[in-house]
Amino acid sequence: MASPEPPFPDAPPPPPCPDAPAALPCIPGALPALEAQATLPGHVTEEILLRLPTAADLARASMAGPALRRIIANHTFLRRFRTLHPPPLLGILSDPFFPAQPPHPSAAAAGTLAGTDFSCSFLPSREQRWRRCDFRDGRALLCIDTDGGAMVRDVAVCDPLHRRYLLLPPVPQGLPDLVHHLDPFLAPASADEGADTAAGAPLRFKVMCLAQYHTRLVLYVYSSSAPHAGQWRTVTFDGWAALLAGVSIHVRSSVAFGKRYYAHGCFCWPICAINKLLLLDTATTEFSSVHLPPDLMNHQVAFVEATEGRLGMFALSQVPTHLVPRLRYSILVRTGDDPGRWEKKKVVTLSHDYCYQIIGVAGGYLLLYLVTDNPDSFPPGKVPDPGCFSLNLRTMDLERFSRNRDILPLLGQLYSGFPRYLTPPTI
């Protein structure tokens, strides 16, 4: 089967988007002669190594000598490196794991994950099966499937690379109402819980569970560290009724939360039926909302980190205008206390040879699943390959990520991380 051109029409490469996240600076010539750096004081050598631009450079440095290898293997150093260098997108968790494929720059690192048990089959067995709900920072969140309308109870946090797990206490069951929407997910530890200082100390994390009842919206929060270590607490969104004020009973019954995204310390859920974006500040566990553009019907949306702490939004048309699919990029612009407006920055016209779906955002990429719309319209042997393309959020360049056609785009979860040798235990 012929390999297709990237699914843009013939045109020069797009210029970098000025509102996209800036890349971390590279240090020219940082890697050569690292053997000589081993004679420097340890803290100086560590600072030099932290400035290497990629994980591949760090791996090569570790082979320069035992002194450098000891520094790089230290868990505290690895965590500092991971903090300074956002983990790249390596693959898709869709049972099985679909890694990035050559020539994508993440392919080599993704290859180190071969054989990893991402299904976490080492968990204790239950009458009902464990279901993976989320993945973040090297950890998988799994829950036991429940009957429709019931609150989840059994929850586990796992480290698939190191085959470790932690069973959490049951989620509180205090509300008798049926659950209309349930979203368990992992969250980063807030700043007041601090970063680990002791070598080998496990990273802190949070588990959250958003539950929509008939008349209320409740967030359950579990923290692995003080001040609420080892227990669930409950946060109720008092503004939920006000958010739905004026909405008809018919529309209320069809309110659906879109796919969850994370940007600049906040989780966000689009609620397109009421043109709202629900925001959750992970540091304060406070809810807020912003308006969405009114023209998002028949669009898939994804939210990303833009520059200057702003929120970016991609909107993918599902019913193409004049049969030309488009990917629109906008920025939420706020001045003072105003609610903000969405300012369009770029429109990317996509090839009409494909149908598109957004899988998600991770590791500096927006991942799109592509499938040929009408294979019979192509000559024999010229049908474009289906699979995934990644859109670089800094340059807006599109490149082939995977040719696998068995991915379930609506169920797949993106895996961003580092090669196995740069990933210490997280539990």
C-alpha positions as CSV (number, residue, x, y, z in Angstrom):
1,M,0.0,0.0,0.0
2,A,1.4,3.3,-1.0
3,S,2.6,5.8,1.7
4,P,0.6,9.0,1.5
5,E,1.9,12.5,1.7
6,P,1.0,14.3,4.9
7,P,-2.7,15.1,4.8
8,F,-2.2,18.8,3.9
9,P,-2.9,20.0,0.4
10,D,0.2,20.9,-1.7
11,A,1.5,24.1,-0.1
12,P,4.7,25.3,1.5
13,P,5.2,24.3,5.2
14,P,3.3,26.5,7.6
15,P,5.2,29.1,9.6
16,P,5.5,28.6,13.3
17,C,2.5,29.7,15.3
18,P,3.4,32.8,17.4
19,D,1.1,31.7,20.2
20,A,2.2,28.1,20.4
21,P,4.5,27.0,23.3
22,A,8.1,27.9,22.9
23,A,10.6,25.0,22.8
24,L,13.2,24.6,25.5
25,P,16.5,26.1,24.5
26,C,19.1,23.7,23.1
27,I,22.7,24.0,24.1
28,P,24.9,23.7,21.1
29,G,27.8,21.4,21.7
30,A,26.6,20.4,25.1
31,L,27.2,16.7,24.5
32,P,30.8,16.5,23.2
33,A,33.7,15.8,25.6
34,L,31.4,15.0,28.5
35,E,34.0,12.6,29.7
36,A,36.0,15.7,30.7
37,Q,33.1,17.0,32.7
38,A,33.4,14.1,35.1
39,T,36.4,15.9,36.8
40,L,34.2,18.9,37.7
41,P,32.4,19.1,41.0
42,G,29.3,16.9,41.1
43,H,26.8,19.7,41.3
44,V,28.3,21.5,38.3
45,T,28.3,18.3,36.2
46,E,24.7,17.8,37.2
47,E,23.7,21.3,36.0
48,I,25.4,20.7,32.7
49,L,23.6,17.4,32.2
50,L,20.3,19.0,33.0
51,R,20.8,21.3,30.1
52,L,21.1,18.5,27.5
53,P,18.2,19.0,25.1
54,T,16.8,15.5,24.8
55,A,16.6,12.2,26.6
56,A,18.6,10.6,23.8
57,D,21.5,13.0,24.5
58,L,21.3,12.1,28.2
59,A,21.4,8.4,27.4
60,R,24.6,8.9,25.3
61,A,26.1,10.9,28.1
62,S,25.5,8.0,30.5
63,M,27.8,5.8,28.4
64,A,30.7,8.3,28.6
65,G,31.9,7.0,32.0
66,P,30.9,5.6,35.4
67,A,30.9,9.0,37.1
68,L,28.4,10.4,34.7
69,R,26.4,7.2,34.8
70,R,26.1,7.5,38.6
71,I,24.8,11.0,38.4
72,I,22.3,10.2,35.7
73,A,21.0,7.1,37.4
74,N,20.2,9.0,40.6
75,H,16.4,9.2,41.0
76,T,16.5,12.8,42.2
77,F,18.5,13.9,39.1
78,L,16.1,12.0,36.8
79,R,13.1,13.7,38.4
80,R,14.8,17.1,37.9
81,F,15.5,16.3,34.3
82,R,11.9,15.2,33.8
83,T,10.6,18.5,35.3
84,L,12.8,20.6,33.0
85,H,12.1,18.5,29.9
86,P,8.4,17.7,29.3
87,P,8.1,14.0,28.4
88,P,7.6,13.3,24.7
89,L,4.6,11.5,23.3
90,L,5.6,7.8,22.9
91,G,2.4,6.0,22.0
92,I,-1.2,5.2,22.4
93,L,-2.7,3.0,25.1
94,S,-5.5,1.2,23.3
95,D,-5.0,-2.5,24.3
96,P,-2.4,-3.2,23.1
97,F,0.1,-0.4,23.2
98,F,0.7,1.3,19.8
99,P,4.2,2.9,19.9
100,A,5.4,5.8,17.7
101,Q,6.9,4.4,14.5
102,P,9.9,5.6,12.4
103,P,10.6,8.2,11.2
104,H,8.8,9.9,14.0
105,P,11.4,11.4,16.5
106,S,9.8,9.5,19.4
107,A,10.1,6.1,17.8
108,A,13.4,5.1,19.4
109,A,12.3,5.9,22.9
110,A,8.9,4.2,22.3
111,G,10.7,1.0,21.4
112,T,12.1,0.7,24.9
113,L,8.6,0.1,26.2
114,A,8.1,-3.2,24.3
115,G,6.7,-5.9,26.6
116,T,5.4,-3.5,29.2
117,D,2.2,-4.8,30.9
118,F,0.1,-1.7,30.4
119,S,-3.1,-3.7,31.3
120,C,-1.6,-4.1,34.8
121,S,-2.5,-7.8,35.0
122,F,-0.5,-8.0,38.2
123,L,-3.4,-6.4,40.1
124,P,-5.4,-8.6,42.5
125,S,-8.3,-10.2,40.6
126,R,-11.9,-9.2,41.3
127,E,-15.2,-10.6,40.2
128,Q,-15.4,-7.8,37.7
129,R,-12.6,-6.7,35.5
130,W,-10.2,-3.8,36.1
131,R,-10.6,-1.0,33.6
132,R,-7.9,1.6,32.8
133,C,-9.4,5.1,33.3
134,D,-6.4,7.4,32.9
135,F,-2.6,7.6,32.6
136,R,-0.3,10.4,33.8
137,D,3.3,10.8,34.9
138,G,4.1,7.1,34.6
139,R,1.1,5.9,36.6
140,A,-2.1,4.2,35.4
141,L,-5.4,4.6,37.2
142,L,-7.7,1.6,37.1
143,C,-11.2,1.1,38.4
144,I,-13.6,-1.8,38.7
145,D,-16.5,-1.6,36.3
146,T,-19.8,-0.7,38.0
147,D,-23.4,-1.0,36.9
148,G,-24.8,2.1,35.2
149,G,-25.6,4.9,37.6
150,A,-23.4,3.5,40.4
151,M,-20.4,5.2,42.0
152,V,-17.1,3.5,41.4
153,R,-15.6,1.9,44.6
154,D,-12.5,-0.1,43.8
155,V,-9.6,2.1,42.6
156,A,-5.9,1.3,42.0
157,V,-2.9,3.4,41.0
158,C,-0.3,1.3,39.2
159,D,3.3,1.8,37.9
160,P,3.3,-0.5,34.8
161,L,7.0,-0.2,34.1
162,H,8.0,-1.4,37.6
163,R,4.9,-3.6,38.2
164,R,3.9,-1.8,41.4
165,Y,0.4,-0.8,42.6
166,L,-1.4,0.9,45.4
167,L,-5.1,0.0,46.3
168,L,-7.0,3.1,47.4
169,P,-9.7,3.2,50.0
170,P,-13.3,3.1,48.6
171,V,-14.7,6.3,47.1
172,P,-17.3,7.8,49.4
173,Q,-20.9,6.6,48.7
174,G,-22.7,9.3,50.7
175,L,-25.1,10.5,47.9
176,P,-28.1,8.3,47.1
177,D,-28.7,9.8,43.6
178,L,-27.8,8.0,40.4
179,V,-24.6,9.2,38.7
180,H,-25.2,10.6,35.2
181,H,-21.5,11.2,34.5
182,L,-18.4,9.7,36.2
183,D,-14.9,10.6,35.3
184,P,-12.0,9.2,37.5
185,F,-8.6,10.7,36.6
186,L,-5.1,11.3,37.9
187,A,-3.9,14.8,38.8
188,P,-0.5,16.2,39.6
189,A,0.3,17.1,43.2
190,S,-0.2,20.8,44.0
191,A,2.7,23.1,44.7
192,D,2.0,23.3,48.5
193,E,2.6,19.5,48.6
194,G,6.1,20.1,47.3
195,A,8.5,18.2,45.2
196,D,10.4,15.3,46.6
197,T,13.7,16.1,48.2
198,A,14.9,12.7,49.6
199,A,16.6,10.5,47.0
200,G,14.4,7.7,46.0
201,A,11.3,9.2,47.6
202,P,8.1,8.4,45.6
203,L,6.5,11.2,43.7
204,R,3.3,12.6,45.1
205,F,0.0,12.4,43.2
206,K,-3.7,12.9,43.4
207,V,-6.7,11.0,42.2
208,M,-9.9,12.8,41.4
209,C,-13.3,11.6,40.4
210,L,-15.9,14.0,38.9
211,A,-19.4,12.9,39.5
212,Q,-22.5,14.6,37.9
213,Y,-25.7,13.9,39.8
214,H,-29.2,15.0,38.9
215,T,-28.9,18.4,40.7
216,R,-25.3,18.7,41.7
217,L,-21.7,18.3,40.6
218,V,-19.3,16.7,43.1
219,L,-15.5,16.2,43.0
220,Y,-13.9,13.5,45.1
221,V,-10.2,14.0,45.8
222,Y,-7.6,11.5,47.1
223,S,-4.1,12.7,47.9
224,S,-1.0,10.6,48.6
225,S,0.5,13.3,50.8
226,A,-0.3,15.8,53.5
227,P,-2.6,17.5,54.6
228,H,-5.2,14.9,53.4
229,A,-2.9,11.9,52.9
230,G,-4.6,8.6,52.3
231,Q,-8.2,9.8,52.4
232,W,-10.9,11.0,50.2
233,R,-12.4,14.5,50.6
234,T,-15.5,15.9,48.8
235,V,-15.8,19.2,47.0
236,T,-19.2,20.4,45.7
237,F,-19.4,22.9,42.8
238,D,-21.9,25.4,44.2
239,G,-22.2,27.1,40.9
240,W,-23.5,24.1,39.0
241,A,-27.2,25.1,39.3
242,A,-26.4,28.7,38.2
243,L,-24.4,27.4,35.2
244,L,-27.5,25.6,34.0
245,A,-29.9,28.4,34.8
246,G,-32.2,29.2,32.0
247,V,-31.5,25.9,30.3
248,S,-34.5,23.9,29.4
249,I,-35.3,20.6,31.0
250,H,-34.8,18.9,27.7
251,V,-31.3,20.4,27.2
252,R,-30.4,19.6,30.9
253,S,-31.2,16.0,30.4
254,S,-28.8,15.9,27.4
255,V,-25.9,17.8,29.0
256,A,-22.8,15.7,28.3
257,F,-19.2,16.3,29.3
258,G,-16.7,16.2,26.5
259,K,-13.2,14.8,26.7
260,R,-11.1,16.0,29.6
261,Y,-8.0,18.1,28.9
262,Y,-5.3,19.6,31.1
263,A,-3.6,22.9,30.6
264,H,-1.7,25.3,32.9
265,G,-2.7,23.6,36.1
266,C,-6.4,23.3,35.2
267,F,-8.5,20.4,33.9
268,C,-11.2,21.4,31.5
269,W,-14.4,19.7,30.1
270,P,-16.3,21.2,27.1
271,I,-20.1,21.1,27.6
272,C,-21.1,22.0,24.0
273,A,-24.9,21.7,24.7
274,I,-24.7,24.9,26.7
275,N,-21.6,26.4,25.0
276,K,-19.5,26.3,28.2
277,L,-16.1,25.1,29.2
278,L,-15.9,23.8,32.8
279,L,-12.5,24.5,34.5
280,L,-11.1,22.9,37.6
281,D,-8.0,24.5,39.3
282,T,-6.0,21.6,40.7
283,A,-4.2,23.7,43.2
284,T,-7.4,25.1,44.8
285,T,-10.0,22.6,43.7
286,E,-12.1,25.5,42.7
287,F,-14.5,25.4,39.6
288,S,-15.1,28.1,37.1
289,S,-16.4,28.3,33.5
290,V,-15.9,30.3,30.3
291,H,-18.0,30.6,27.2
292,L,-17.3,28.6,24.1
293,P,-17.8,29.9,20.6
294,P,-21.4,29.3,19.5
295,D,-20.4,27.6,16.2
296,L,-18.9,24.4,17.6
297,M,-21.8,22.1,16.7
298,N,-20.4,19.2,14.7
299,H,-16.9,19.9,15.8
300,Q,-14.4,18.0,17.9
301,V,-12.5,20.2,20.3
302,A,-9.2,19.9,22.1
303,F,-7.5,22.3,24.6
304,V,-3.8,23.0,24.9
305,E,-1.3,25.2,26.7
306,A,-0.7,28.4,24.8
307,T,2.0,31.0,25.6
308,E,1.8,33.4,28.5
309,G,-0.4,31.1,30.5
310,R,-3.3,31.3,28.1
311,L,-5.6,28.5,26.9
312,G,-5.6,27.3,23.3
313,M,-8.4,25.5,21.5
314,F,-8.4,23.3,18.4
315,A,-11.7,22.8,16.7
316,L,-11.9,20.0,14.0
317,S,-14.9,20.2,11.7
318,Q,-16.8,16.9,11.5
319,V,-19.1,18.1,8.6
320,P,-16.6,19.8,6.3
321,T,-17.6,23.0,4.5
322,H,-17.5,22.3,0.8
323,L,-16.0,18.9,1.6
324,V,-12.8,20.5,2.9
325,P,-12.0,19.5,6.5
326,R,-10.5,22.2,8.6
327,L,-8.6,22.4,11.9
328,R,-9.1,25.8,13.6
329,Y,-6.8,27.1,16.3
330,S,-8.0,29.8,18.7
331,I,-6.6,31.5,21.9
332,L,-8.7,32.6,24.9
333,V,-7.9,36.3,25.4
334,R,-8.8,37.9,28.7
335,T,-8.3,41.5,29.8
336,G,-8.9,42.3,33.5
337,D,-12.0,40.7,34.9
338,D,-13.8,40.2,31.5
339,P,-14.8,36.6,30.8
340,G,-12.6,36.5,27.7
341,R,-13.1,35.9,24.0
342,W,-11.8,33.3,21.6
343,E,-9.4,34.9,19.1
344,K,-8.8,32.8,15.9
345,K,-5.1,32.4,15.2
346,K,-4.9,29.9,12.5
347,V,-7.0,27.7,10.2
348,V,-5.4,24.5,8.8
349,T,-7.0,23.1,5.7
350,L,-6.7,19.3,5.7
351,S,-6.7,16.9,2.8
352,H,-10.1,15.7,1.6
353,D,-8.7,12.2,1.2
354,Y,-9.2,11.4,4.9
355,C,-11.8,11.5,7.7
356,Y,-10.3,12.8,10.9
357,Q,-10.7,12.3,14.6
358,I,-8.9,13.9,17.5
359,I,-7.3,11.3,19.9
360,G,-5.9,13.7,22.4
361,V,-3.0,16.0,23.4
362,A,0.2,15.0,25.1
363,G,4.0,15.6,24.9
364,G,3.7,18.7,22.8
365,Y,1.5,17.1,20.1
366,L,-2.1,17.0,19.1
367,L,-2.7,13.5,17.8
368,L,-5.1,12.9,14.9
369,Y,-6.5,9.6,13.7
370,L,-6.9,9.4,9.9
371,V,-8.8,6.9,7.8
372,T,-9.5,7.1,4.1
373,D,-13.0,8.4,3.4
374,N,-13.5,6.6,0.0
375,P,-10.9,4.0,-0.8
376,D,-12.7,2.9,-4.0
377,S,-11.9,6.3,-5.5
378,F,-8.2,5.5,-5.6
379,P,-6.4,3.4,-8.2
380,P,-5.3,-0.1,-7.1
381,G,-2.2,0.1,-4.9
382,K,-2.5,3.9,-4.4
383,V,-4.9,3.9,-1.4
384,P,-3.4,6.1,1.3
385,D,-2.5,4.4,4.5
386,P,-4.7,5.0,7.6
387,G,-3.2,5.6,11.0
388,C,-2.2,8.6,13.1
389,F,-0.5,11.9,12.5
390,S,0.9,14.2,15.2
391,L,0.6,17.9,15.0
392,N,3.6,19.7,16.6
393,L,2.0,22.4,18.8
394,R,5.0,24.7,18.5
395,T,5.6,24.6,14.7
396,M,2.1,23.3,13.5
397,D,3.9,20.7,11.4
398,L,2.2,17.4,10.8
399,E,4.1,14.2,10.6
400,R,3.3,10.5,10.5
401,F,3.1,8.9,14.0
402,S,1.8,5.4,13.3
403,R,0.4,3.3,10.4
404,N,-1.6,1.1,12.7
405,R,-5.3,0.9,11.6
406,D,-6.6,-0.9,14.7
407,I,-6.5,2.1,17.0
408,L,-9.8,3.1,18.7
409,P,-9.5,6.8,18.6
410,L,-12.3,7.6,21.1
411,L,-11.0,5.1,23.6
412,G,-7.3,5.4,23.3
413,Q,-5.2,7.2,25.9
414,L,-1.9,8.9,25.0
415,Y,1.3,7.8,26.7
416,S,3.9,10.5,27.2
417,G,7.0,9.6,29.1
418,F,10.7,8.8,28.9
419,P,12.6,5.7,27.9
420,R,12.5,3.0,30.5
421,Y,16.1,3.6,31.6
422,L,15.2,7.2,32.5
423,T,12.0,6.3,34.4
424,P,12.4,5.6,38.1
425,P,9.5,4.1,40.1
426,T,6.6,6.3,40.7
427,I,4.9,4.3,43.5
